[in-house]
Amino acid sequence: MAQQLTMDMKKQVENAPPSAGGERKVTRLGDWVAPSQPRVSEGYAKLGDEGEGTEVLSMIKDACVARFPVLSWLPKYRWKQDFFYDFVGGATIALICLVQTLAHAAIATTDVIQGPYCAFVPPFVYAMLGTSPHASISSGAIAAILIADQLQYFHDIQERTQLACFLGLISGLWLVVMGLCKAAYLVRFLSQSLISGFVTGGSVLILEGQLKNLLGLTEMRHGVGFLDTASALYDALPTTNYVGLALGLTMMGVLQLMMWIKKWTAAELAKKGPHPGWMKPVKIISEMKELVLVALSITFAYFTMRPDGTPILPLVGDIPAGLPPFQPAYDLPASREMLETHFRLEEFIMGGFLVALTSFLTTYATSKKQALHHGYQIDASQEMFALGMAGTCGSFFGSFPPSGSLSRTSLASEVGVKTQMSGLMKIVVVGTSLQFFTPVLYYLPKATLAAIILRSTWSLVDFKTARELWEAWKPSRLGGMKRDCLVWWISFLLTIFLGVLYGIGSAVLFSLLMIVRDAAMPRMVVLGHLESLGNIWRDVEVWSEGRTFPGILVAEFRGPLSFASADWFCQELERLRLTSTNQVEIVVLSFGSVHDLDKTAIEMLRELFGEWRKRGVSCIVAEAKSRVRLLLEQYFAKPDKKNKAPLLDQPAFMITIDDAVQLAKRTLARRGREISYYTSRDDTFDVRAGPSRGSQGWRGSNTNLAAIARKEIKEDAAAGSPQPDNSRAMSQV
């Protein structure tokens, strides 16, 4: 009846009139009704027909839009609705960039004007190629740490400034190549512990380096490394400028006060309104705290000049006015000398790769956070390409490697930025400032820059993570994080004493070695049965109350089984079998954590199972999935060419550990061994109280398995079966 009804429905679908456009008609049986195909008499479209040409053009258009996102958002830009927000947001962020980039240039130990140069061309290029409307591309504190590390061996500030441009070209080219190759996954090798240790170590170096400007030590020699810089600071302490020190400490206090105001206003605005009209402007001003500090300190320095025109504290001094000139980074004098002499060229190239990875990680992490908040997608590879092009093009206009910023990106969202047009607005503000307002920066005290850097850098110091990892110093099987703790301290200490490149490089190498070790030496554990927790199996080393059974070893391999781990698997399994308190006759292998097998692993298993057969040891595999199950059935569940019995004589491979242990117990019972359910410690059984309800034998039954096995053997013999068949026992599971 049901079959006839199905045939009638098929006929109705086949006789139904075609839908408009020749599309497939969707019905309840539409999943199996094939779409209509063109008849042979209609012929096929010739190569180069209009349809195919349109498709090719569409593919080219999609490729161009994917590589140049400006072609997607600019033609559809809503000028009336979005331009005001993009202009105001872009101008606000540009003003903040002007001050922050001056501080970041000081961190990078280059000429301070190079910071604003980083906020001119790179944001424009990123606006053309980037996929995030909120990303704020200019300078970054973490990137500046890496730049300073690469430039510490060069004493002249002009030489460092030129080499910073060259480093921007190298790191930009690295990012462009990786973006085209879709290699954004490389940043995954920079773990959270590694980044925290490196940033903390780099922050310590920044704090040490900025003490020179805070104390006003104009005659201090250039130090290389943490210890040498500390020695130089100590030698120059008698020349401390106490006016600059007082101003710097005061500015740090004002900065802290504005940070508290920002936090308070943000909390108040998050509450249910209405809110006072002044609260949001106050919050915006607190976001621009660096600009406020610069204005106050410039005013102070201007009105405290001596009658002869000399300042009472160290100032930034003359800054070249005008837009950055065009000059290839590789054609600068310092760059040409490095290319000719190869002095630290290899370290520079590797340092550029490290700068590229770290700056991309910072930029992508901040952009991804805003993308999740606003509900749009960003392309990681395109972001890498866009940041690389921004750095490459910026290096031709005096910029060092650009980066994103969490604070500026978050501010872009708060001030209502809508599209990448805000990046174009930055050019107007930054360009105007460079053209007309650089003379004002002459009066900017170096102590103020040091105060901004010291206070903002202090928030990067992350000893909290180190403390948490230290408190978790215990074996990983007990929930410890020894490895992460070691990575943190390696990255932190080597960054301080050997430099950022060695710190990050050593920590990455250590992490990779640990990954290789995990792949080559996964854990092999003995499982015990916990009936009181719902008939589950757990590691007896952690769950000591887990039940084990005499003659049966239940083991689980927690990792990939391949050529790298095959010998370790065999070694560990034999160790567990030979060190068992009772003689093992059947090994139950849980393959639930094994996701793949290769030829080496298969041959190892074949040899191991063959040796076990000679010693009278059987094996049952449980919880094998997908490809692993298919390979086991193919190589171990069929007789070989010599018609020998299969190495794994079990009726099925899609079985649980419970089923496998039940089959093993029945097999032992057939061999004449009495299987007692109470021979091992149980988490529910009390000997004095007798068998509890939860301990009434396998699956709640106190039946004698040996008696059942003997009865089945007699039945098989009466039926003419020469050998006991495990499949019948398995059918009882």
N, C-alpha and C positions, 0 to 999 in steps of 0.2 A: 504493500500500500504506500509506504513512504517512498519507495523507489519510483513508483508510478507518478507520485506527486512531484518528485524532483524532475522527472523527464518532462512533465507538462510545463513546469516553470522554465526549463531550458528552451522549450519550443516557443514560449511566449517571449522570451528575451530575444531569440533569434529572429522572430517575425516582427519584432517591434520596429517602427520606422526609425531611421538614423537621426541623431540629434544634429542640431545646426553646426555647420563647420566640419561635419564628418568626425566629431569627437566620439570617444567611447562612451556608451550609455552606462551609467552607474546604477546598478540595482543591488538587491541582496546577493545575487549570484555574480555581480559584476567583477568580483575578484578573480574569477576563473574564466570569464568570457573574454576571449581574445579580441583586441581591437581590429577594426577592419583594415585590410591591407590593400594597396593599389593592385589592380589587375594587370596581368602581363600585357594585355592589349593597350593599356594606357602608357606603357613605356616608362623609362627612368629619366630623371633629369640629367641633362648633359653637364659635363664639367664646365664650369664657367658661366652657368645660367644665372639669372638674376637673383634667385633665392640663395644660392650658395655665395654669391658675391656679397649680398647683404649680410649673411651670417659672418663672413670673414671680416667685413667692416665693423660689425658689431663686436667681434672678438678684439679687434685692434682698439676700438674705442674703450672697451672695458679695461684692457690692459693699460692704456694711457691714463684713464681715470684712477685706476688702482695705484699707479706709480706717481701720479701728480694729482692728489686729492683736491687741489684748488680748482681743477676743472669740474669738480662735482659740486662744491658748495658755492663758489663765486657766481656762476650764472643764475643760481636760485636764491641769491642773497636778498633778504628782506630789509631794504634800506630804511624804511620808515619804522619798522618794529625793532630792529636789532642794532642799528648803527649807533644810536645814542649810548646804549649799554656797552657796546664794544669800545667806543671811543673813551668813555669815562673810565671803564675798567682798564683798558690798555694804558691810559695816561697815568692812572694811579699806580699801577704795577711798574711802569717805567720810572716814576720818581723814586720808588723804593729800590728798583734795580740800580739806579745811579749810586746810591749810598752803599748798598750791599756789595756791588761789584768793586767799589773802592776798597772795602774791607777784604774782599776775597783776593784782590790783587796783592794786598799786603800779606795775606796768608801765603800766597804763591811766591812771595819774595821778588816780585817784578815791579816795574814802574806802575804807579797807581792808575795812570790814565789807561792802562791796558784793560782794566776792569770795565769801564764804560764802553770801550771798543767791543767787548764781548757781548754787550747788550744792544749792539747796532745791527750788524749784518746777520749773525746767527738767528735771532728771532724772526727776521724777514724770510730767510730760507726755510726755516721750520714751518712757518705759516703756509708756505707754498706746498710743502711735502708732507707735513705731519697730519695725523688723524685725530689728534686730541685738541679740542678748542680751548681747553683750560690749562694746558701745559705752559709753564713760564720758562723759556729757555734763555739763559744768559750764563752767569757764573754760578758755581756751587762750592760749598765749603769742603765737601769730601773730595771733589775733583781738585780743588786748590791744594789740599794736603798732598795728593799724589804728585802734582806739578812741583811743589816745593821739594819733595823728596828727590825728584829727578834733577833739579837745578842746584842742589846743595853743594855740588863740587865746583861751581863757577862763582867766583867772588865778585865780579863786576855786575852791577844791576842792569846795565844796558845789554850786556851779553846774555844775562838770564832772561830779559824781556824778549830778545830776538829768538832765543832757543825755545821759549814758551810758545811762540808762533809756530815754530817748526814742529814742536810736540803736538800742537793742535792739528797740523796737517797730517802727521803720522797716525794719530788716534782717529781722526776723521776718515782716513782711507781704510783703516782697519774696520770701522763700523760700516762703511759703504760696502766693502767686500762681504762682510758677514751678513749684512742685510740682504744683499742680492742672492747669497747662498742660503738664506733663511736659517741662519745659525743662531737665532736668538736663544736657543736652548742652552747655550754655553754658560749663561749667567746662573743656571741652576747649580753649577759646581761651586758657587759662592754661597755657602750655608749661612744661616742666621748667626750662628756662633762665630763663624769666621769674620763676618762683616762687623759684628759687635766688637770683637777683639781688635780688629784693625782700626776701626773708627775711634775706639777709646785710646789706643796707642797713638794714633795720629793726632787726636785732640790734646794729648799730653805734650806732644812735640809743638803744637800750635801755641799752647799756653806758655811753654818755655820760650818760644821764639818771640812772642808778643810782649814779653816782659821788657824787652829792649825799648819799645816805643812807649810803654806805660811809664817806665822809669826815666825816659828821656836820655838814654845813653847814646849820645850822638857819636862818641869816639870808640864805641865797642867794636872789636874786631869780628870778622865773619867766622862763625863756628860751623864745623862739619860734624853732624851727629849729635846725639843727646848729651854725651859726656863732655865733648869739646865745647858745645854751646854753653853748658852749665859752667865750665871753667871760664869762658869768656865773660859771662855775666858776673861772676864773682870778682873778676879782675877789674871790671868797669863800674862796680857799685859806688866808689867814691865820687863819681861824676854825675850822680843822680840829680835830675831836675825836679825839685820838690813841688814847684807850681804845676808842672805837667802831671806829676803823680797825684796831687790833690784834685786836679780837674778830672783825671781819668777815673778816680774812685767815686767822685761826685756823679759823673755821667753814668757809671755803672749802677749807682743807686737810683738815679732817675729812670734808667732803662728797666730796672727791676720793678719800680713803681708802676710804670706804664704796662708792663707785662701783667701785673696784678689787676690793673684796671681793665685790660683786655679780657682777662679770664672772668672777672666779675660781670662785665657787661654782656659777655657771651652767655653766661649762665642766666642772667636776668632776661635777656631776649629770648632764650629758649623756653621760658615759662609762658604760660597763657597770658595774653594781653588784657587790656591795652598797656602800652609802654610809653614813657615820656618821650617827647619828640627829640630831646637832646641825646638820648642814649645811643642811638645808632651812629650819629656823627662822632660821638666820643669813641665808640668802638673803632670806627674807621681811622680816626687819628691815632689811637693806640696801635693799630696795625702798622701805621707809618712812623713808628717810634724812632727808627734810625734817622729818618729825615728831620724829626724834631730835635734830636740830639745834635745833628750836624748844624742846624740853624742856631741853636743856643751856643754851641762851642765856637762857631765862626764869629758870632756877635761878641763873645767874650774876648777872643783873640784880637779882633779888630780894635776894640776900645781899650785894650791893655798894651798896645804897642808903645815902645819907648819913644821919646822925642826924636831920636835919630832914625826912627823907622825900623829898628830891629825888634824882633819878638822876644817875649820873656819866657817862651817855651818853644820846643821844636814844632815847626809847621810842615805841612806837605810841600809847600813852596810852589814854584812855577810849574804849570801844567800846560802843554802845548794846546792852543785853541784850534778849533776847526775839526772837520770830519777826518776820519782815519784815511791816510793815503793808501793807494793800491800798490802793493809790492809782494811778489811771490815769496812765500815763507822760505823756500829752499834757496832763494837768491840773497838772503840777508847775510851780512858778513860773518856772524857767528855760525850760521848754518853752513855756509860754504866751507868754513874752516873745519867743522866737524866732519863734513862729507869728504874733505881732502885728507885729513889726518886720521879719521876713523876713531878719534878719541871718544870713548863711551858711546859709540854709535849703536852697538849691539844692545847695550843696556837701555839706550834711548828708545829703540824699536820695541823691545819687550815692555818697557815702561809705558810706551804709547798704547800697546795692547791692553795693559792693565788699566790704564786711564779710560780706554774705550769701554771695557766691560763694566767698570765701576760707575762711570757716568751714565751709561745706558741703564744699568740696574736702578740707579737713583731716579732717573727720569721716568722710566717705565712704571716703577712701583707707584710713584705719585700720580701719574696719569691714569693708571689702572684703577686706583682708588676713586678718583673722580668719575671715571667711566661707569663704575659700578653704582656710584651714588646717583648719577643722572640718567642711567639706563641706555648708554650707547656703547658701541664696540670700537676697540682700537686694534690695529694690526701690529703685532710685536715686530715682525720683520720690517714692515714699512716704517715703524718708529725708529728702528735701528738705522735704516737707510737715511731717514730724514735728519736724525741727529748727526750722522756721519757727514752728510752734505753740509749741514750747518757749520760743523767744525772745520771742514775742508775749505769752504768758501770764506768763513770768518778768518782763517789763517792768512789769507791774502790781504786782509784789512786790519792787521795788527792784533787779532784776537787770540787768546789761548783757548784750550779745549772747553767748550760750553757744557752745561749740564742743567738739569731741572732742579727745582726747589720745592720742597713740601709746603713751606709757609706761603710762597708766592702762588703756587698752584691752588692751594686752599683759598687764598684771598681772591683769586680770579673767580672762583665759584661764588664767593660771598658778595662780591660787588656786581654780580650779574652778567659776566661775560657770556656771550652767546655763541660766537664762532671764532675761527682763526683770524678774523679781521682785527681782533685786538692786538695780535702780534704785529700787524702792519702799523697800528697806531703807535706802538712803542718807538718805531723809527722816527716818527715826527717829533716826539717829546725828547728822545735821547739825542737826535741830531740837532735839534734846536739848542739843547743844553750844551752840547759839545761846541757848537758854533759861537754861542754868545755868553755862556755863564761859567766857563772854566776859570776865568780870572778870580771869581769869588772863592773857588776852592783853594786858592793860594793861602788863605787864612785858616784852613782846616787844621786843627791840632792833631798831631800823630797820636797823642794820648787818647783822643776821642775815638779814633779808629781802633786803637788797641782795646778800649773799653767795650766797644761794640763787638769786637771779635772774641774777647775773653768771656763776655757774658753769654753770647750765642754759642760759643764752643763748649762752654761748661755743660750745656744741655745735651751735648753729644757724648759726654763721658757716661759710659754704661757699666759701672761696676755692679749694678743690681743684677744684671744677667750673670756676671761672674759669681756673685754670691749664691744665686739660685742653683747654678750648675755645681758649685762646690757642695752645697747642701744635699745635692742628688748624687754625691760620689758613692756609688755602690754598683754591684753587677747589673748589667742590662736586663738580665732575666728577672731581677727584682725591681725593675722600674727605674734603674739608675741611668745616668747620662755621663759616664766617665769620658767617653769619646768626645762629646761636645765640650766638656770642660777642658780637655787637653787641647782641642782645636782653638778654644778661646785664648788660653794662656800662650800657646805657640804663636798665634797671630799677634797678640798684645806685646809680648816681650821682644820678639824678633823685630817687630815694627819699630819699637823704641830704640833698640840697641844696634840693629843692622839696617834699618830702613824699611819703607813700606813695601818695596818690591820683594825683598827677601821674606818679610813677614807674611804677606798674602801668598806668595809663591810656596813657601814651606807649609803653610796651613792647608792650601789646596792640595799639595802633594800628599800630605798626611791623610787628608780626607779621601783622596782617590785610592790610596793604599788600603784604607779601611774598607772601602767599597769592594775592592778586589779581594780582600780577605773575606768579606762576607760572602762573595760569590764562590770562592774556593773552599771555604770552611764553614758552611752553615751548621747550625746546631742540630744534633741528633739527640732526641730525648726519649725516655721511656714513659709511656702513658699508663695511668692508673684509672680505674673506674670509680666514679663518685655518684652513687645512686641517690644520695640524699639531695643532690643538686640537680636532679632531673636526668639521671643516666647519661652523664657527660664524661668525657675522657680528658684528663689534664696531666701535665708534667708532674711526675711523682717527686721530683726534686723540689718543686714549689709546693705542691699539694701532697704532703707526706702521708695523708690519710687515704690516698687513692689505693684501690684494691688491685693487686696483680694476681695471676693464676700460675700455679706450678706447671712447668713444661711449656708455657706460652709466654713469648716476649712480644709485647705490643710497643712498636717503635714508630716515631714520626720524624721525617726529615724535613726541616723547616728552611727550605731554600731551593734554588735551581739545581737540577741534576744534569750536569754537562761534563765536557772534557775537563773543565777546571776543578770540579768537585767530585769526580767519579772515584778517585783513589781515597779521598777523605771519607766519602760515604761508606766504602767497603771497610776501611780501617775502623771507623767509629762503630759500625754495625757489628763487626766481629768483636770489638772490645766489649760492647754491651752484652753480646751473646755469651762470650767466654767468662765474663765476670759476674754473670747472673748467679744468685744464691742457689737456684735449682737448675738442673740440666734442661736446656732448652731443646724441645723437639719440634715446635712449630713457631715460626716468626710471622707475626702480623705486621705488615708494613702499611702505615698510613701515608698515602701519596696526595693528600688533600692540598698540601702546600707546594707540590711539585707541578709546575706549569708546563714543563717541556722536557723532552729527552733528545739526546743526539746519539750519533753512532757509537761514540766512545762509551757513553753510559749504558747503551744497550749491550755492547760486548762485555762490559764489566758485570752487568747483571746476569748475563748468560753464564759467564765463568763462575760467579758466586753461587748461583742457584745449582749449577752442576756439581760443585764441590759439596754443597749442602746435601744434595741427594745422595752422594756417596757416603756421607756421615749419618744418614737417616734423619736429616732435618728438612722439614717441609716449610713452604712459604705461602702466605695468602696476602694479596694486595687489596687494600680497601680504599675507597673514596678517590679512585683515579678518575680524572675528568678529561673530557674532550680529546685532544691529540695524544695525551699520555695514555689514556685508556685504549685508544685505537692502536697505538704502537705496542702496548703490552699484549693485546689480543693477537696482533699480527705475528709477533716474534716469540711469544711464550705460551700461548694457549693452543697451539697446533703442533702435531707431531713433526719432527724434523725429517730430513731426507732419508735417514736410516730407520724411519718409522718408530723412533723412540717416543716414549710417553712425553707429553708436554711438561715443561719445567714448572709451570704453574697450573696445577690440576684443580681448578676451581670453576664452578658452573657459571659464574658471572663476575664482572669487574666493577659494575656499578652497585657496590654494596657498602654499607656503613661499617664502622669499626665494631659495633655491636654484632652485626651479622657475621663478620669475619671471625670474631672471637667465639661465637656460638658454633660456627662451622669447625673451628679448631678444637673445641671441646668435644664435639661429637666424633671428630676424627680420632682424638686421643682415647675416647671411650671405646671406639671400635678396636683400637689396638690393645684393649684390656686394661687401661689405666682408669682407676677410680678418680673421678673429678669431684672434689668437695668444694662447695662454694664458700666454706668458712675457714679455709686454710690460710687466708691472708687477712690482714687487718682491714676493717671496714669502718667507715665513718658513721654507720647506723647500728652496727651489731654489738650487743653486750652479751658476753659469755654467761655471766651470772643470771641474766634475765631470760636467756634462751633466745631463739631466733625471733627477731622482730618481724612485723608485717612487711617492712621494706627489705628484709633480707631472706625472703622465702625462695631461695634458689633463683635460677635465671629467669628473669621476667616474672617474678612473683611465684614461681613454682618450686617446690622442694622435691622434685622428682629425681630418681637415680638415673643419671644419663647413661651409665654403663649398662644398666638393665635394658634401657630402650635400645641401645646400640646392639646388644646381643640378640634382642628380639628381631630387629631389622635384618641382622645378618642371617638368622635362621629363615626369615621370610624370603630373602634374596636367594638363599641356597635352595629352598623349596621351589622357587620359580626358575631355577637353572642358571642363576647369575654366578659366574666364577669369582668375581671380585666385588667387594662392597663399593657402592656408587655414592660418591659424596653429594651428587645432585639431589638424591632423595633426602638426605639430611638437610641439605640447603633449603629444600622446599618447605621444611618445617619452620624455618626462621621467619 
